[in-house]
Amino acid sequence: MYTFFIQLAQLQVELQRMNAENKKLKEMLSHVTGNYTALQMHLVTLMQQNQQRTESTENGVLINSKY
């Protein structure tokens, strides 16, 4: 019976460790997802600016750009 309580305590410690690791992984995933979304939005903006620049150049109009 004593070994049962030792095993139970060990499993509880392991479960707490796994819960902490899962929490950390969720936070990391959230951070990476946010960075990915920001990067994707930046890429879309640059592509739109490039498209506008290309269209302006084709029409003989050059617009000053900071990029």
PyMOL commands that set and color helices and strands:
alter all, ss='L'
color gray80, all
select helices_A, chain A and resi 2-58
alter helices_A, ss='H'
color red, helices_A
deselect
rebuild
show_as cartoon
